[in-house]
Amino acid sequence: MNVLVLTYWSYYDALIQTYTLPYVRIMKKRTNGKIFLVLLEPAEKKLNSDEYKIIKEDLGKEGIVPVFFTYRTNFLMSAALWFLYFPKLLNVISANNISTIHAWCTPAGAIGVCIKRFNKKLKLNIDSFEPHAEAMVENGAWSKSGLKYKVLSMLEKREAQQADNLIFAAPGMQSYIMDRYNVRVDKYQVKPACVDLEAFSGRMLKDTALMSQFNLAGKIVCVYAGKFGGIYLEDETFEFIKKCQEYWGADKFRFLLLSNVDDEYLTQMCIKHKIDNGIVIKLFVPHSQIPKYMGLADFAICPVKPVSTKKYCSPIKDGEYWALGLPVVITKNISVDSDIISANNAGAVIEALDENGYLNAIKKIDAIISTNSRAEVYAKIRPLAEKYRNFTIAEDVYKAIYGLG
């Protein structure tokens, strides 16, 4: 069985490297055919010929064939380009005897629905199906009266109606689809963002050389691997950092930011919130190095905006934090993660985005890390990743859809 995997991301995007390729490799074992992986490379950052060659060779060794298209941020221009891409994709499908489309998230799922209209024999599976159009409105990126929202909302409903299999990022999505679109979904699976339990393990804790390099011995370190804005809090995150500085003291507390956020943005936010120089340590490292840097921390933060659609998401970083035995500070009603953290005393849920909310969360974290050794905290929290973010979950989901291979 040959499968066309549709994504809306570029090859070097973390969502391909950590949220797509590991699952594609599992699918490859199940299908015993070739996987054709559609990648959208931004026009502003085109790959050079050597990069294209390396990617093709590396993926080719695994039986994965990359199909490159160009992405533009302008909505109308991007939509116009798809009129050129559809015939090319239909040709790829026909020339390679592809029987199944496997789309990642609802924007790519919308492309899958359009392709299936031209070839009704194709099976359509949509992975990580969660609210996107509504989430973009809640985050303030789109307007409910805007064209992008209306188009994607319409297509999301068609995805729910026409997909042969839906894979949700969190439980309860079938109820959301019924309430929002009046569509009953019977064939679905639930697959959270799983984590490489070997890469993110106890071997990565408190690397001696890095602790010395960044002068972290004796410090309370909070880590955040991610961005600001969009689905993530901005000012509120820095308010939390400021409260940590006040609680533990500027000499004791450090915030380790693993991100490529703009330096000027970071400087201005620290000035705005009166965060002392040296509190925030910003590093941008390859994903392969993330575990040992993340392992320098005593706790972590997942500052997803607590909007209603985030009940159906699955933050990748939470699984990585848990796998490293890190208590997590999280906003409320995020996937099932907020409930898991609360039920297992594995961190703190920020109930209100204000000084009291931050302080209560900090005190819970302090109670965990001050009364237990790092090894004891790791032993308590690591099993959460093994239970809730294990790749065996994904293997079972793809077995149910694709069979034994």
Secondary structure, 3 states (H helix, E strand, C coil): CEEEEECCCCCCCHHHHCCCHHHHHHHHHHHCCCEEEEEEEEHHHCCCHHHHHHHHHHHHCCCEEEEEEEECCCHHHHHHHHHHHHHHHHHHHHHCCEEEEEEEHHHHHHHHHHHHHHCCCCEEEEEEECCCHHHHHHCCCCCCCCHHHHHHHHHHHHHHHHCCEEEECCCCHHHHHHHHHCCCCCCEEECCCCCCCCCCCHHHCCCHHHHHHCCCCCCEEEEEECCCECCECCHHHHHHHHHHHHHHCCCCEEEEEECCCCHHHHHHHHHHCCCCCCCEEEECCCHHHHHHHHCCCCEEEECECCCHHHHHCCCHHHHHHHHCCCCEEEECCCCCHHHHHHHCCCEEEECCCCHHHHHHHHHHHHHHHHCCCHHHHHHHHHHHHHHHCCHHHHHHHHHHHHCCC
